[in-house]
Amino acid sequence: MAGIGYNSKIIVYNQVGGRVGEPLIWFGIMLDSVRIEIREAVSVSAAGRRAENACTAKIHDSDLPVPYASPTAWRDLEDQLSAVTFESGKTFFIITDKADIGAEADAPAGRLPDADYTGGLIAYLGKQYGRVYEVNTADHYSLIPHWALGGK
């Protein structure tokens, strides 16, 4: 059900584990037909100027490649790649195909052990590709069923 501007792709990464003694595993799922809205801003504080870039990724429910599951239900799944979830502070996304903003990436997806990447997966993605956003809001709208993921 892609509409005007719903022509980008992102990979959404969710984490499982990471407590003492258990490995941190990321699960990356490619989402097509996403609308990307980027706001570039700068804040000025006593410490100086700091970039405050923010991104919103909008995804129609009908364009999710797998069903949505609440964060708790998602963690309890036997196969975390069989559903997608959006959880503030535990979900990241990377824009993979917007050349006009310098976000072209052939980033990894699937089951990804954090230990396989120097400094961890998210740090690796940031250094390798840029345009990695931590989800800080995940809002669902029902009038036109879609998700709006806010990221910084």
KELOTI-895731 format. One record per atom (N, C-alpha, C): residue in three letters; x, y, z; residue number from 1; atom name. Coordinates in Angstrom, 2 decimals. Layout:
<pts>
('ala' (X Y Z) NUM 'CA')
...
</pts>
This chain:
<pts>
('met' (0.83 -1.19 0.00) 1 'N')
('met' (0.00 0.00 0.00) 1 'CA')
('met' (0.87 1.25 0.00) 1 'C')
('ala' (1.99 1.20 -0.59) 2 'N')
('ala' (2.90 2.34 -0.59) 2 'CA')
('ala' (2.24 3.55 -1.22) 2 'C')
('gly' (2.41 4.70 -0.59) 3 'N')
('gly' (1.88 5.94 -1.12) 3 'CA')
('gly' (3.01 6.82 -1.60) 3 'C')
('ile' (2.70 8.08 -1.84) 4 'N')
('ile' (3.70 9.03 -2.30) 4 'CA')
('ile' (4.80 9.15 -1.25) 4 'C')
('gly' (6.02 8.99 -1.67) 5 'N')
('gly' (7.16 9.12 -0.78) 5 'CA')
('gly' (7.50 7.86 0.01) 5 'C')
('tyr' (6.71 6.81 -0.16) 6 'N')
('tyr' (7.00 5.55 0.54) 6 'CA')
('tyr' (7.86 4.68 -0.37) 6 'C')
('asn' (9.08 5.13 -0.59) 7 'N')
('asn' (9.94 4.45 -1.56) 7 'CA')
('asn' (11.34 4.15 -1.03) 7 'C')
('ser' (11.50 4.18 0.26) 8 'N')
('ser' (12.81 3.90 0.85) 8 'CA')
('ser' (12.81 2.53 1.53) 8 'C')
('lys' (14.00 2.11 1.90) 9 'N')
('lys' (14.17 0.84 2.61) 9 'CA')
('lys' (14.96 1.10 3.88) 9 'C')
('ile' (14.60 0.37 4.92) 10 'N')
('ile' (15.37 0.41 6.16) 10 'CA')
('ile' (15.54 -1.03 6.64) 10 'C')
('ile' (16.52 -1.22 7.51) 11 'N')
('ile' (16.64 -2.47 8.25) 11 'CA')
('ile' (16.42 -2.12 9.70) 11 'C')
('val' (15.48 -2.82 10.34) 12 'N')
('val' (15.17 -2.63 11.75) 12 'CA')
('val' (15.91 -3.71 12.53) 12 'C')
('tyr' (16.64 -3.29 13.57) 13 'N')
('tyr' (17.40 -4.21 14.41) 13 'CA')
('tyr' (16.82 -4.22 15.82) 13 'C')
('asn' (16.51 -5.42 16.32) 14 'N')
('asn' (16.05 -5.61 17.69) 14 'CA')
('asn' (17.02 -6.54 18.39) 14 'C')
('gln' (17.15 -6.35 19.70) 15 'N')
('gln' (18.14 -7.11 20.46) 15 'CA')
('gln' (17.50 -8.09 21.43) 15 'C')
('val' (18.20 -9.18 21.63) 16 'N')
('val' (17.87 -10.18 22.64) 16 'CA')
('val' (19.16 -10.48 23.39) 16 'C')
('gly' (19.06 -10.64 24.69) 17 'N')
('gly' (20.24 -10.99 25.49) 17 'CA')
('gly' (21.01 -9.77 25.92) 17 'C')
('gly' (22.27 -10.00 26.21) 18 'N')
('gly' (23.15 -8.92 26.62) 18 'CA')
('gly' (23.35 -8.81 28.12) 18 'C')
('arg' (22.62 -9.64 28.87) 19 'N')
('arg' (22.85 -9.65 30.31) 19 'CA')
('arg' (24.16 -10.39 30.59) 19 'C')
('val' (24.65 -10.26 31.79) 20 'N')
('val' (25.90 -10.92 32.17) 20 'CA')
('val' (25.79 -12.41 31.90) 20 'C')
('gly' (26.73 -12.92 31.13) 21 'N')
('gly' (26.79 -14.34 30.85) 21 'CA')
('gly' (25.97 -14.79 29.64) 21 'C')
('glu' (25.21 -13.89 29.02) 22 'N')
('glu' (24.48 -14.29 27.81) 22 'CA')
('glu' (24.84 -13.35 26.67) 22 'C')
('pro' (25.01 -13.91 25.47) 23 'N')
('pro' (25.42 -13.09 24.33) 23 'CA')
('pro' (24.31 -12.14 23.87) 23 'C')
('leu' (24.71 -11.00 23.36) 24 'N')
('leu' (23.79 -10.05 22.77) 24 'CA')
('leu' (23.62 -10.42 21.29) 24 'C')
('ile' (22.39 -10.66 20.89) 25 'N')
('ile' (22.09 -11.02 19.50) 25 'CA')
('ile' (21.14 -9.98 18.94) 25 'C')
('trp' (21.43 -9.53 17.72) 26 'N')
('trp' (20.56 -8.59 17.01) 26 'CA')
('trp' (19.82 -9.36 15.92) 26 'C')
('phe' (18.58 -8.95 15.68) 27 'N')
('phe' (17.77 -9.53 14.61) 27 'CA')
('phe' (17.38 -8.38 13.69) 27 'C')
('gly' (17.87 -8.44 12.45) 28 'N')
('gly' (17.63 -7.38 11.49) 28 'CA')
('gly' (16.64 -7.81 10.42) 28 'C')
('ile' (15.60 -7.01 10.21) 29 'N')
('ile' (14.58 -7.30 9.21) 29 'CA')
('ile' (14.46 -6.11 8.26) 29 'C')
('met' (14.55 -6.39 6.95) 30 'N')
('met' (14.43 -5.37 5.92) 30 'CA')
('met' (12.97 -4.96 5.75) 30 'C')
('leu' (12.72 -3.65 5.74) 31 'N')
('leu' (11.39 -3.13 5.48) 31 'CA')
('leu' (11.45 -2.27 4.22) 31 'C')
('asp' (10.58 -2.60 3.27) 32 'N')
('asp' (10.47 -1.83 2.03) 32 'CA')
('asp' (9.30 -0.86 2.13) 32 'C')
('ser' (9.21 0.03 1.18) 33 'N')
('ser' (8.08 0.97 1.08) 33 'CA')
('ser' (7.93 1.79 2.36) 33 'C')
('val' (9.02 2.41 2.77) 34 'N')
('val' (9.07 3.23 3.98) 34 'CA')
('val' (9.21 4.69 3.57) 34 'C')
('arg' (8.52 5.57 4.28) 35 'N')
('arg' (8.68 7.01 4.06) 35 'CA')
('arg' (9.65 7.54 5.10) 35 'C')
('ile' (10.70 8.20 4.66) 36 'N')
('ile' (11.74 8.74 5.54) 36 'CA')
('ile' (11.59 10.26 5.59) 36 'C')
('glu' (11.54 10.79 6.80) 37 'N')
('glu' (11.50 12.24 7.00) 37 'CA')
('glu' (12.65 12.59 7.95) 37 'C')
('ile' (13.59 13.39 7.47) 38 'N')
('ile' (14.77 13.75 8.27) 38 'CA')
('ile' (14.73 15.23 8.59) 38 'C')
('arg' (14.97 15.52 9.86) 39 'N')
('arg' (15.09 16.92 10.31) 39 'CA')
('arg' (16.52 17.10 10.80) 39 'C')
('glu' (17.20 18.02 10.20) 40 'N')
('glu' (18.58 18.29 10.60) 40 'CA')
('glu' (18.57 19.60 11.38) 40 'C')
('ala' (19.10 19.54 12.58) 41 'N')
('ala' (19.12 20.72 13.44) 41 'CA')
('ala' (20.40 20.71 14.26) 41 'C')
('val' (20.69 21.85 14.84) 42 'N')
('val' (21.86 21.99 15.70) 42 'CA')
('val' (21.39 22.66 16.98) 42 'C')
('ser' (21.83 22.13 18.11) 43 'N')
('ser' (21.53 22.79 19.37) 43 'CA')
('ser' (22.83 23.41 19.89) 43 'C')
('val' (22.68 24.48 20.62) 44 'N')
('val' (23.82 25.18 21.17) 44 'CA')
('val' (23.69 25.15 22.68) 44 'C')
('ser' (24.73 24.68 23.34) 45 'N')
('ser' (24.73 24.63 24.80) 45 'CA')
('ser' (26.06 25.16 25.30) 45 'C')
('ala' (26.25 25.11 26.61) 46 'N')
('ala' (27.52 25.57 27.18) 46 'CA')
('ala' (28.68 24.75 26.64) 46 'C')
('ala' (28.41 23.50 26.24) 47 'N')
('ala' (29.47 22.63 25.72) 47 'CA')
('ala' (29.76 22.90 24.25) 47 'C')
('gly' (28.95 23.74 23.62) 48 'N')
('gly' (29.17 24.05 22.21) 48 'CA')
('gly' (28.04 23.55 21.34) 48 'C')
('arg' (28.27 23.55 20.03) 49 'N')
('arg' (27.26 23.12 19.06) 49 'CA')
('arg' (27.22 21.60 18.99) 49 'C')
('arg' (26.02 21.07 18.86) 50 'N')
('arg' (25.86 19.62 18.77) 50 'CA')
('arg' (24.77 19.31 17.76) 50 'C')
('ala' (25.04 18.36 16.88) 51 'N')
('ala' (24.04 17.96 15.89) 51 'CA')
('ala' (22.86 17.28 16.59) 51 'C')
('glu' (21.68 17.64 16.19) 52 'N')
('glu' (20.45 17.06 16.74) 52 'CA')
('glu' (19.62 16.51 15.60) 52 'C')
('asn' (20.21 15.66 14.79) 53 'N')
('asn' (19.48 15.10 13.66) 53 'CA')
('asn' (18.43 14.12 14.16) 53 'C')
('ala' (17.28 14.16 13.55) 54 'N')
('ala' (16.20 13.25 13.92) 54 'CA')
('ala' (15.59 12.70 12.64) 54 'C')
('cys' (15.06 11.51 12.74) 55 'N')
('cys' (14.49 10.85 11.58) 55 'CA')
('cys' (13.18 10.18 11.99) 55 'C')
('thr' (12.20 10.24 11.11) 56 'N')
('thr' (10.96 9.50 11.30) 56 'CA')
('thr' (10.82 8.55 10.13) 56 'C')
('ala' (10.59 7.28 10.44) 57 'N')
('ala' (10.34 6.26 9.42) 57 'CA')
('ala' (8.87 5.86 9.55) 57 'C')
('lys' (8.11 6.01 8.46) 58 'N')
('lys' (6.69 5.66 8.47) 58 'CA')
('lys' (6.49 4.40 7.63) 58 'C')
('ile' (5.76 3.44 8.23) 59 'N')
('ile' (5.57 2.14 7.58) 59 'CA')
('ile' (4.10 1.75 7.68) 59 'C')
('his' (3.45 1.54 6.53) 60 'N')
('his' (2.07 1.05 6.55) 60 'CA')
('his' (2.05 -0.38 7.09) 60 'C')
('asp' (1.03 -0.70 7.86) 61 'N')
('asp' (0.89 -2.05 8.41) 61 'CA')
('asp' (0.96 -3.10 7.31) 61 'C')
('ser' (0.33 -2.81 6.17) 62 'N')
('ser' (0.28 -3.79 5.08) 62 'CA')
('ser' (1.64 -4.01 4.43) 62 'C')
('asp' (2.62 -3.15 4.72) 63 'N')
('asp' (3.95 -3.29 4.14) 63 'CA')
('asp' (4.94 -3.98 5.08) 63 'C')
('leu' (4.49 -4.37 6.27) 64 'N')
('leu' (5.37 -5.13 7.16) 64 'CA')
('leu' (5.56 -6.52 6.57) 64 'C')
('pro' (6.81 -6.98 6.41) 65 'N')
('pro' (7.04 -8.29 5.78) 65 'CA')
('pro' (6.68 -9.47 6.68) 65 'C')
('val' (6.58 -9.21 7.97) 66 'N')
('val' (6.20 -10.21 8.97) 66 'CA')
('val' (5.25 -9.52 9.94) 66 'C')
('pro' (4.47 -10.27 10.71) 67 'N')
('pro' (3.54 -9.63 11.65) 67 'CA')
('pro' (4.27 -8.83 12.73) 67 'C')
('tyr' (3.57 -7.85 13.29) 68 'N')
('tyr' (4.08 -7.10 14.43) 68 'CA')
('tyr' (3.77 -7.90 15.70) 68 'C')
('ala' (4.71 -7.86 16.66) 69 'N')
('ala' (4.50 -8.46 17.98) 69 'CA')
('ala' (4.93 -7.44 19.03) 69 'C')
('ser' (4.23 -7.39 20.14) 70 'N')
('ser' (4.64 -6.50 21.23) 70 'CA')
('ser' (6.06 -6.91 21.66) 70 'C')
('pro' (6.81 -6.00 22.27) 71 'N')
('pro' (8.17 -6.35 22.67) 71 'CA')
('pro' (8.25 -7.59 23.55) 71 'C')
('thr' (7.34 -7.74 24.51) 72 'N')
('thr' (7.35 -8.91 25.38) 72 'CA')
('thr' (7.05 -10.18 24.59) 72 'C')
('ala' (6.02 -10.14 23.76) 73 'N')
('ala' (5.67 -11.32 22.95) 73 'CA')
('ala' (6.79 -11.66 21.97) 73 'C')
('trp' (7.44 -10.63 21.41) 74 'N')
('trp' (8.53 -10.85 20.46) 74 'CA')
('trp' (9.69 -11.58 21.11) 74 'C')
('arg' (10.08 -11.15 22.33) 75 'N')
('arg' (11.20 -11.80 23.04) 75 'CA')
('arg' (10.90 -13.26 23.35) 75 'C')
('asp' (9.61 -13.60 23.53) 76 'N')
('asp' (9.22 -14.97 23.86) 76 'CA')
('asp' (9.11 -15.88 22.63) 76 'C')
('leu' (9.23 -15.32 21.43) 77 'N')
('leu' (9.12 -16.14 20.21) 77 'CA')
('leu' (10.29 -17.11 20.10) 77 'C')
('glu' (10.05 -18.24 19.49) 78 'N')
('glu' (11.12 -19.19 19.22) 78 'CA')
('glu' (12.02 -18.68 18.09) 78 'C')
('asp' (11.42 -17.98 17.12) 79 'N')
('asp' (12.16 -17.42 15.98) 79 'CA')
('asp' (11.87 -15.93 15.89) 79 'C')
('gln' (12.80 -15.08 16.36) 80 'N')
('gln' (12.59 -13.64 16.36) 80 'CA')
('gln' (12.51 -13.03 14.96) 80 'C')
('leu' (12.90 -13.78 13.93) 81 'N')
('leu' (12.77 -13.25 12.57) 81 'CA')
('leu' (11.38 -13.49 11.99) 81 'C')
('ser' (10.50 -14.13 12.76) 82 'N')
('ser' (9.14 -14.39 12.28) 82 'CA')
('ser' (8.19 -13.25 12.60) 82 'C')
('ala' (8.68 -12.21 13.28) 83 'N')
('ala' (7.87 -11.04 13.62) 83 'CA')
('ala' (8.81 -9.85 13.78) 83 'C')
('val' (8.23 -8.68 13.86) 84 'N')
('val' (9.00 -7.46 14.08) 84 'CA')
('val' (8.40 -6.75 15.29) 84 'C')
('thr' (9.23 -6.03 16.01) 85 'N')
('thr' (8.75 -5.24 17.13) 85 'CA')
('thr' (9.49 -3.90 17.12) 85 'C')
('phe' (8.94 -2.95 17.83) 86 'N')
('phe' (9.56 -1.63 17.94) 86 'CA')
('phe' (9.56 -1.27 19.42) 86 'C')
('glu' (10.76 -1.13 20.00) 87 'N')
('glu' (10.87 -0.85 21.43) 87 'CA')
('glu' (11.89 0.24 21.66) 87 'C')
('ser' (11.45 1.30 22.28) 88 'N')
('ser' (12.33 2.43 22.57) 88 'CA')
('ser' (13.57 1.97 23.32) 88 'C')
('gly' (14.73 2.37 22.83) 89 'N')
('gly' (16.00 2.04 23.47) 89 'CA')
('gly' (16.57 0.68 23.13) 89 'C')
('lys' (15.76 -0.20 22.51) 90 'N')
('lys' (16.25 -1.54 22.15) 90 'CA')
('lys' (16.07 -1.82 20.66) 90 'C')
('thr' (15.60 -0.84 19.92) 91 'N')
('thr' (15.41 -0.99 18.48) 91 'CA')
('thr' (16.19 0.12 17.78) 91 'C')
('phe' (16.90 -0.26 16.73) 92 'N')
('phe' (17.62 0.69 15.88) 92 'CA')
('phe' (17.19 0.45 14.45) 92 'C')
('phe' (17.36 1.47 13.61) 93 'N')
('phe' (17.16 1.23 12.18) 93 'CA')
('phe' (18.22 1.98 11.40) 93 'C')
('ile' (18.50 1.46 10.22) 94 'N')
('ile' (19.46 2.08 9.31) 94 'CA')
('ile' (18.76 2.28 7.97) 94 'C')
('ile' (18.95 3.45 7.40) 95 'N')
('ile' (18.41 3.74 6.07) 95 'CA')
('ile' (19.38 3.11 5.07) 95 'C')
('thr' (18.85 2.35 4.12) 96 'N')
('thr' (19.75 1.61 3.23) 96 'CA')
('thr' (19.77 2.10 1.79) 96 'C')
('asp' (18.87 2.98 1.38) 97 'N')
('asp' (18.85 3.29 -0.05) 97 'CA')
('asp' (18.42 4.70 -0.41) 97 'C')
('lys' (18.85 5.70 0.31) 98 'N')
('lys' (18.51 7.07 -0.06) 98 'CA')
('lys' (19.79 7.80 -0.47) 98 'C')
('ala' (20.14 7.68 -1.73) 99 'N')
('ala' (21.38 8.27 -2.24) 99 'CA')
('ala' (21.41 9.79 -2.04) 99 'C')
('asp' (20.23 10.44 -2.09) 100 'N')
('asp' (20.20 11.89 -1.97) 100 'CA')
('asp' (20.64 12.39 -0.60) 100 'C')
('ile' (20.68 11.53 0.40) 101 'N')
('ile' (21.19 11.93 1.72) 101 'CA')
('ile' (22.45 11.15 2.08) 101 'C')
('gly' (23.01 10.46 1.13) 102 'N')
('gly' (24.24 9.71 1.37) 102 'CA')
('gly' (24.03 8.48 2.22) 102 'C')
('ala' (22.87 7.84 2.07) 103 'N')
('ala' (22.56 6.66 2.88) 103 'CA')
('ala' (22.37 5.45 2.00) 103 'C')
('glu' (23.45 5.01 1.39) 104 'N')
('glu' (23.39 3.78 0.60) 104 'CA')
('glu' (24.17 2.73 1.38) 104 'C')
('ala' (23.51 1.65 1.74) 105 'N')
('ala' (24.16 0.65 2.57) 105 'CA')
('ala' (23.72 -0.74 2.17) 105 'C')
('asp' (24.66 -1.64 2.18) 106 'N')
('asp' (24.38 -3.05 2.00) 106 'CA')
('asp' (24.59 -3.69 3.38) 106 'C')
('ala' (23.80 -3.20 4.33) 107 'N')
('ala' (23.97 -3.61 5.73) 107 'CA')
('ala' (23.46 -5.02 5.95) 107 'C')
('pro' (24.02 -5.70 6.95) 108 'N')
('pro' (23.61 -7.07 7.23) 108 'CA')
('pro' (22.22 -7.14 7.85) 108 'C')
('ala' (21.52 -8.23 7.59) 109 'N')
('ala' (20.22 -8.51 8.20) 109 'CA')
('ala' (20.23 -9.94 8.68) 109 'C')
('gly' (19.16 -10.36 9.34) 110 'N')
('gly' (19.08 -11.72 9.86) 110 'CA')
('gly' (19.52 -11.78 11.31) 110 'C')
('arg' (20.00 -12.93 11.75) 111 'N')
('arg' (20.47 -13.14 13.13) 111 'CA')
('arg' (21.93 -12.74 13.19) 111 'C')
('leu' (22.26 -11.74 14.02) 112 'N')
('leu' (23.59 -11.16 14.03) 112 'CA')
('leu' (24.15 -11.08 15.45) 112 'C')
('pro' (25.07 -11.98 15.82) 113 'N')
('pro' (25.70 -11.88 17.15) 113 'CA')
('pro' (26.52 -10.59 17.25) 113 'C')
('asp' (26.29 -9.82 18.30) 114 'N')
('asp' (26.97 -8.54 18.50) 114 'CA')
('asp' (28.48 -8.73 18.55) 114 'C')
('ala' (28.93 -9.84 19.12) 115 'N')
('ala' (30.36 -10.09 19.28) 115 'CA')
('ala' (31.09 -10.27 17.94) 115 'C')
('asp' (30.35 -10.49 16.86) 116 'N')
('asp' (30.97 -10.65 15.54) 116 'CA')
('asp' (31.44 -9.32 14.95) 116 'C')
('tyr' (31.11 -8.20 15.60) 117 'N')
('tyr' (31.44 -6.88 15.06) 117 'CA')
('tyr' (32.28 -6.12 16.07) 117 'C')
('thr' (33.42 -5.61 15.61) 118 'N')
('thr' (34.31 -4.86 16.49) 118 'CA')
('thr' (33.55 -3.67 17.06) 118 'C')
('gly' (33.49 -3.60 18.39) 119 'N')
('gly' (32.76 -2.53 19.05) 119 'CA')
('gly' (31.26 -2.75 19.10) 119 'C')
('gly' (30.78 -3.85 18.54) 120 'N')
('gly' (29.35 -4.14 18.53) 120 'CA')
('gly' (28.71 -3.75 17.21) 120 'C')
('leu' (27.57 -4.33 16.92) 121 'N')
('leu' (26.90 -4.12 15.63) 121 'CA')
('leu' (26.52 -2.67 15.38) 121 'C')
('ile' (25.93 -2.01 16.36) 122 'N')
('ile' (25.45 -0.65 16.14) 122 'CA')
('ile' (26.62 0.30 15.89) 122 'C')
('ala' (27.69 0.16 16.64) 123 'N')
('ala' (28.88 0.99 16.40) 123 'CA')
('ala' (29.46 0.71 15.01) 123 'C')
('tyr' (29.51 -0.56 14.63) 124 'N')
('tyr' (29.99 -0.95 13.30) 124 'CA')
('tyr' (29.15 -0.30 12.21) 124 'C')
('leu' (27.82 -0.38 12.33) 125 'N')
('leu' (26.94 0.20 11.32) 125 'CA')
('leu' (27.14 1.71 11.22) 125 'C')
('gly' (27.27 2.36 12.37) 126 'N')
('gly' (27.48 3.81 12.38) 126 'CA')
('gly' (28.76 4.22 11.69) 126 'C')
('lys' (29.84 3.49 11.93) 127 'N')
('lys' (31.13 3.80 11.30) 127 'CA')
('lys' (31.12 3.44 9.82) 127 'C')
('gln' (30.54 2.30 9.50) 128 'N')
('gln' (30.57 1.79 8.14) 128 'CA')
('gln' (29.63 2.54 7.20) 128 'C')
('tyr' (28.42 2.85 7.69) 129 'N')
('tyr' (27.38 3.39 6.80) 129 'CA')
('tyr' (26.82 4.73 7.24) 129 'C')
('gly' (26.81 5.03 8.52) 130 'N')
('gly' (26.15 6.24 9.00) 130 'CA')
('gly' (24.64 6.06 8.94) 130 'C')
('arg' (23.91 7.09 9.30) 131 'N')
('arg' (22.44 7.10 9.25) 131 'CA')
('arg' (21.82 5.93 10.01) 131 'C')
('val' (22.34 5.70 11.23) 132 'N')
('val' (21.77 4.70 12.13) 132 'CA')
('val' (21.01 5.48 13.20) 132 'C')
('tyr' (19.78 5.08 13.44) 133 'N')
('tyr' (18.93 5.80 14.38) 133 'CA')
('tyr' (18.41 4.87 15.46) 133 'C')
('glu' (18.52 5.32 16.71) 134 'N')
('glu' (17.91 4.59 17.83) 134 'CA')
('glu' (16.45 5.01 17.91) 134 'C')
('val' (15.56 4.04 17.95) 135 'N')
('val' (14.13 4.34 18.05) 135 'CA')
('val' (13.84 4.86 19.45) 135 'C')
('asn' (13.33 6.10 19.53) 136 'N')
('asn' (12.95 6.64 20.83) 136 'CA')
('asn' (11.44 6.83 20.95) 136 'C')
('thr' (10.71 6.70 19.84) 137 'N')
('thr' (9.26 6.66 19.87) 137 'CA')
('thr' (8.78 5.68 18.81) 137 'C')
('ala' (7.73 4.96 19.13) 138 'N')
('ala' (7.11 4.04 18.18) 138 'CA')
('ala' (5.61 4.19 18.34) 138 'C')
('asp' (5.02 4.96 17.44) 139 'N')
('asp' (3.59 5.26 17.53) 139 'CA')
('asp' (2.83 4.54 16.43) 139 'C')
('his' (1.70 3.97 16.81) 140 'N')
('his' (0.84 3.30 15.83) 140 'CA')
('his' (-0.43 4.12 15.65) 140 'C')
('tyr' (-0.82 4.29 14.40) 141 'N')
('tyr' (-2.03 5.06 14.07) 141 'CA')
('tyr' (-3.02 4.12 13.39) 141 'C')
('ser' (-4.30 4.27 13.74) 142 'N')
('ser' (-5.29 3.32 13.23) 142 'CA')
('ser' (-6.15 3.86 12.09) 142 'C')
('leu' (-6.32 5.17 11.95) 143 'N')
('leu' (-7.15 5.70 10.87) 143 'CA')
('leu' (-6.62 5.23 9.51) 143 'C')
('ile' (-5.36 5.47 9.28) 144 'N')
('ile' (-4.63 4.86 8.16) 144 'CA')
('ile' (-3.56 4.03 8.86) 144 'C')
('pro' (-3.78 2.72 8.99) 145 'N')
('pro' (-2.92 1.90 9.84) 145 'CA')
('pro' (-1.44 1.94 9.43) 145 'C')
('his' (-0.66 2.59 10.28) 146 'N')
('his' (0.78 2.67 10.02) 146 'CA')
('his' (1.53 2.95 11.32) 146 'C')
('trp' (2.83 2.69 11.25) 147 'N')
('trp' (3.75 2.98 12.35) 147 'CA')
('trp' (4.58 4.21 11.99) 147 'C')
('ala' (4.88 5.02 13.01) 148 'N')
('ala' (5.81 6.13 12.86) 148 'CA')
('ala' (6.90 5.91 13.90) 148 'C')
('leu' (8.10 5.58 13.42) 149 'N')
('leu' (9.24 5.35 14.30) 149 'CA')
('leu' (10.08 6.60 14.36) 149 'C')
('gly' (10.21 7.19 15.53) 150 'N')
('gly' (11.05 8.36 15.70) 150 'CA')
('gly' (12.42 7.92 16.14) 150 'C')
('gly' (13.45 8.44 15.50) 151 'N')
('gly' (14.81 8.02 15.84) 151 'CA')
('gly' (15.75 9.20 15.95) 151 'C')
('lys' (16.78 9.03 16.78) 152 'N')
('lys' (17.86 10.01 16.93) 152 'CA')
('lys' (19.16 9.32 16.75) 152 'C')
</pts>
